[in-house]
Amino acid sequence: MKVLMRGNEAMAEAAIRAGCRTYFGYPITPQNEILEYMAAHLPAVGGACVQAESEVAAINMCYGAAAAGVRTLTSSSSPGISLKMEGISYLAGARLPVVIINVMRAGPGLGNIAPAQGDYFQATKGGGHGDYRLIVLAPSTVQEAAELVMLAFELADRYRVPAMILADGMLGQMMEPVELPPPIPPERIPPKPWALTGAKGRPPNVVSSFDLDPHRFREILRGLWDVYRQIQRDEVRWEEYQTEDAELVLVAYGTMGRICRTVVRRARREGLRVGLFRPITLWPFPSEPLRRLSARVPVFLTVELSAGQMWEDVRLSVDGRAQTPFYGELGGVVPTPEEILNEVKKYVRG
Amino acid sequence: MPPKGMVVIDKDRCKGCGVCVATCPFGVLALSPEFNRYGYNVAAMAAPEKCTGCTMCAQMCPDAAIEVYLYRPAKEAV
């Protein structure tokens, strides 16, 4: 059954259906509905929703809940995610599978509450300190947002790596029909033998990101990077739309991904052979499929609501085999399909 | 001619998306400089005299934040 839901609410409901039983957050537009929804609905399923005193407190509450083996969620928008970054680095170091939703707004600084994609670097290249990565999933519809939240919990648990949903103010506020995935029964959530559940009758577990011995810590991090390489091998997700005969491929994710899909349809109506490559996992970035595509496509136009961040990963993947121009908007301004189509026409003719 | 309709916007449900502004056939609505509690510029009647009470804005509002009232001639006293 389809229901009409706001992106934020659909993500919150999907989290509950994924077995999330603790939520810790602090209000910030444009993601307040997640906290509101969790406050209204988590207690009914025996969960706990806490509006923390700050973002820093919220992320560290997540650390505690995740260490105890509970599926846990936090959410915020760009400036709030910056505040959580220290805690996120600690989650990565301690291998705690927390899911973090970032409903991006325009920055830097306090910026404004309009949709933007300026947190790509922060999400995919670190953001916090140290040698770590997050699994980063970028939905482009409310339906996909709900599905990727479910997937984020599954992947985070499977690899013991925190996962981030990188949405934006457009997706968070947009209302669309959504077919919610069925709830995961608690017995289907795999057990976590590493969790701090009381050491009665078994050796104690330790959850920590701390090791003073460089050689010992190196081995821990080598193990972590083995996991990251496994994720890069097995969990890359992307979508291609009309790329088979394309002379130009738009590369865009999230809200820009759906707008560029409209651009492809309009371009095709005018006889322009344009396709879309939409990364769904931003980390691991779909470098290999993009590299394969660059063997026959001469132009990759990256479109982002930023000054060009994913653009760097596109250029690294294409590696000089094709032209890689960029088109973007700043400050919360969302380009129209017409504006992007005009840019496309600089590179292809019908 | 006096206005036929009046648009009432629930400010705390409005996210300033502007769908009503784009939908109104008579240019009645605009985003106002006023902020709601989330920080959105809410929609408001910028040209109330043009409102016909057609309810297009209320039908299009994705958040059901709009109610439209029709002016009726006052009933004669009984």
Boltz contact constraints between the chains, C-beta under 6 A:
constraints:
  - contact:
      token1: [A, 29]
      token2: [B, 38]
      max_distance: 6.0
  - contact:
      token1: [A, 29]
      token2: [B, 39]
      max_distance: 6.0
  - contact:
      token1: [A, 113]
      token2: [B, 39]
      max_distance: 6.0
  - contact:
      token1: [A, 173]
      token2: [B, 15]
      max_distance: 6.0
  - contact:
      token1: [A, 175]
      token2: [B, 62]
      max_distance: 6.0
